[in-house]
């Protein structure tokens, strides 16, 4: 029998309030993963619906705790589907299996698809975080801009379940993509799982629209295979040094 490698997918979404999106993601993962891999999708309650620093701090705390639990349960990798990559360096520092962040994985892969990237997020409130993300990853010269649809998280959730809601949202999405193409982008990066699952995996006027959910799933498979070949261990210097046992214990008990 082929060995099954378990991948822990971790969202910052709520299973009840975001059910149409999560159902689509779970079905998508089941359809695209190779037979020797399995996926479980884990949610966060309450979900992340703003980009305030305190919200991202809460999400990061949850991610660190869940990574430790995933490793304890024998998972082979963790794929974080929160594009903002909250606490990603800290998560990588506490476990020995591969950890992939949706933002980092998508942005760096997108650089292989074209010269200039344009990000489209779901609401203007998210723009400053993604602009900071571009700087953090050193991609200022590759990103022409970050734009936002004038919509809400609920508008995107509704678009998964209702054709009328999808038809109302799409022209707003299209407008922001075209503005980025006019600014010089030749790859569109939906900044989040919601727009990725609605619009990703297609071409928009010749520009790839990256479905990072597909990408992170297949990248997690590759990371597991590479680890078995002795490739892909993260650095244990600088920000990725493993914490002392005492520090991790104190965090898990009180962090």
C-alpha positions in Angstrom: 0.0 0.0 0.0 1.3 3.5 -0.9 2.3 5.5 2.2 0.0 8.3 3.0 1.5 11.7 3.9 -0.8 13.9 5.9 -0.8 17.7 5.1 -2.3 20.0 7.7 -4.0 22.9 5.9 -4.6 25.8 8.2 -7.0 28.7 7.4 -7.9 31.9 9.2 -11.5 31.2 8.2 -14.5 30.0 10.1 -16.3 26.8 9.1 -19.8 28.1 9.9 -19.7 31.6 8.5 -17.5 30.7 5.5 -18.9 27.3 4.7 -19.4 27.8 0.9 -15.7 28.7 0.5 -14.4 25.9 2.8 -16.5 23.3 1.0 -15.0 24.4 -2.3 -11.4 24.3 -0.9 -11.8 20.9 0.6 -13.3 19.4 -2.6 -10.5 21.1 -4.6 -7.8 19.7 -2.4 -9.2 16.2 -2.6 -9.3 16.5 -6.4 -5.8 17.7 -7.0 -3.6 16.0 -4.4 -1.7 12.9 -5.5 -2.8 9.6 -4.1 -0.1 9.3 -1.5 -1.1 12.6 0.1 -4.1 13.5 2.2 -5.4 16.8 3.4 -7.3 18.0 6.5 -8.5 21.6 6.5 -8.5 23.4 9.9 -10.3 26.6 10.6 -10.0 29.5 13.0 -12.9 30.9 15.2 -13.3 33.8 15.2 -11.8 34.2 11.7 -9.6 37.0 10.5 -11.8 39.7 8.9 -9.5 42.7 9.4 -5.8 43.4 9.0 -5.3 45.1 12.3 -2.0 44.1 13.9 -3.7 42.6 16.9 -5.8 40.3 14.7 -2.7 39.1 12.9 -1.0 38.5 16.2 -3.9 36.4 17.3 -3.8 34.4 14.1 -0.1 33.9 14.4 -0.4 32.6 18.0 -3.0 30.1 16.7 -0.8 29.0 13.8 2.2 28.4 16.1 0.1 26.2 18.5 -1.4 24.3 15.6 1.9 23.6 14.0 3.2 22.1 17.2 0.0 19.9 17.4 0.3 18.9 13.7 3.8 17.7 14.2 2.8 15.8 17.3 0.1 14.1 15.4 2.5 12.9 12.7 1.6 15.3 9.9 4.3 15.6 7.2 3.8 19.3 6.4 1.7 22.4 7.2 0.2 24.7 4.5 -1.1 28.0 5.8 -3.8 29.4 3.6 -3.8 32.9 5.2 -2.2 35.1 2.6 -0.9 37.6 5.1 1.6 35.0 6.4 1.1 36.1 10.0 3.8 34.6 12.2 5.2 32.5 9.4 8.9 32.8 10.5 7.9 31.9 14.1 5.9 28.9 12.9 8.9 27.6 10.8 11.1 28.0 13.9 9.2 25.7 16.2 8.7 22.6 14.0 10.9 20.3 11.9 8.5 19.6 9.1 7.9 21.8 6.0 5.7 24.9 6.6 4.5 26.9 3.7 2.7 30.3 3.7 0.2 31.2 1.1 1.6 34.7 0.5 5.3 33.7 0.4 4.7 30.6 -1.8 2.4 32.4 -4.3 4.4 35.6 -4.6 7.7 33.8 -5.3 6.2 31.3 -7.7 4.4 34.2 -9.5 7.9 35.7 -10.2 8.6 32.7 -12.4 5.5 33.4 -14.6 6.2 37.0 -15.7 8.2 40.2 -15.1 5.8 42.2 -13.1 3.2 41.3 -10.5 0.0 43.0 -9.5 -1.9 42.1 -6.3 -5.7 42.3 -6.0 -7.2 42.0 -2.5 -10.8 41.9 -1.4 -11.1 45.2 0.4 -9.1 48.4 0.7 -8.4 47.8 4.4 -6.0 45.0 3.4 -3.8 47.1 1.1 -1.3 48.4 3.7 -0.6 44.9 5.0 0.1 43.5 1.5 2.3 46.5 0.6 4.3 45.7 3.8 4.4 42.1 2.7 5.9 43.0 -0.7 8.7 45.0 1.2 9.3 42.1 3.6 9.9 39.7 0.7 12.1 42.2 -1.2 9.8 42.3 -4.2 9.4 46.0 -4.6 10.9 45.9 -8.1 8.7 43.1 -9.2 5.3 44.4 -8.0 3.6 47.3 -9.8 0.9 47.8 -7.2 -1.7 46.5 -4.7 -5.3 47.2 -5.5 -8.5 46.2 -3.8 -12.0 45.4 -4.9 -14.6 47.6 -3.2 -16.3 44.6 -1.5 -16.6 42.7 1.8 -15.6 39.3 2.9 -19.3 38.4 2.8 -19.6 39.5 -0.8 -16.9 36.9 -1.7 -18.4 34.2 0.4 -21.8 34.8 -1.2 -20.2 34.6 -4.7 -19.3 30.9 -4.0 -22.9 30.0 -3.4 -25.0 32.3 -5.6 -24.5 33.1 -9.3 -26.2 36.5 -8.9 -23.7 37.4 -6.2 -20.8 36.2 -8.4 -22.1 38.2 -11.4 -22.3 41.4 -9.3 -18.8 41.0 -7.9 -16.9 40.0 -11.1 -17.0 43.5 -12.8 -15.4 45.0 -9.7 -12.7 42.4 -9.8 -12.1 42.8 -13.5 -11.8 46.6 -13.1 -8.9 46.3 -10.6 -7.1 43.6 -12.7 -7.3 45.8 -15.8 -5.9 48.8 -13.8 -2.9 46.6 -12.8 -2.3 45.5 -16.4 -2.4 49.1 -17.5 0.3 49.8 -14.8 2.5 47.2 -16.3 1.6 43.9 -14.5 1.8 40.7 -16.5 0.8 38.4 -13.7 -2.2 38.9 -11.4 -1.9 37.6 -7.8 -5.2 37.4 -5.9 -4.2 38.3 -2.4 -6.2 35.6 -0.5 -7.8 32.2 -0.8 -11.3 33.7 -1.5 -10.4 35.5 -4.8 -7.9 32.7 -5.7 -10.7 30.1 -5.6 -13.1 32.3 -7.4 -10.8 33.6 -10.2 -7.5 31.8 -10.1 -6.2 29.3 -12.6 -7.2 31.3 -15.6 -5.8 34.0 -17.9 -7.0 37.6 -17.8 -6.2 39.3 -21.1 -3.1 37.1 -21.4 -1.9 37.5 -17.8 -1.9 34.4 -15.5 -4.2 34.7 -12.5 -2.4 32.6 -9.9 -4.4 30.1 -7.8 -2.3 29.9 -4.8 -4.4 27.3 -3.1 -3.5 24.8 -5.9 0.1 26.0 -5.7 0.5 25.6 -2.0 -1.0 22.2 -2.1 1.3 20.9 -4.8 4.3 22.8 -3.2 3.6 21.0 0.1 3.7 17.7 -1.8 7.0 18.7 -3.3 8.4 19.9 0.0 7.6 16.5 1.6 9.3 14.7 -1.2 12.4 17.0 -1.1 12.7 16.5 2.6 12.8 12.7 2.1 15.7 13.4 -0.3 17.6 15.5 2.2 16.7 18.8 0.6 14.6 21.6 2.0 15.5 21.9 5.7 15.1 25.5 6.8 18.1 27.4 8.2 18.5 27.2 11.9 20.3 30.6 12.1 18.8 34.1 12.5 15.0 34.2 12.8 14.6 30.5 12.3 16.6 29.3 15.3 14.6 26.7 17.2 13.4 28.1 20.6 14.8 26.6 23.8 12.4 23.9 25.2 11.7 26.3 28.1 10.7 29.1 25.8 8.4 26.9 23.8 6.9 25.4 27.0 6.2 28.9 28.4 4.6 30.0 25.1 2.3 27.0 24.9 1.3 27.4 28.5 0.9 31.2 28.6 1.4 32.6 25.1 
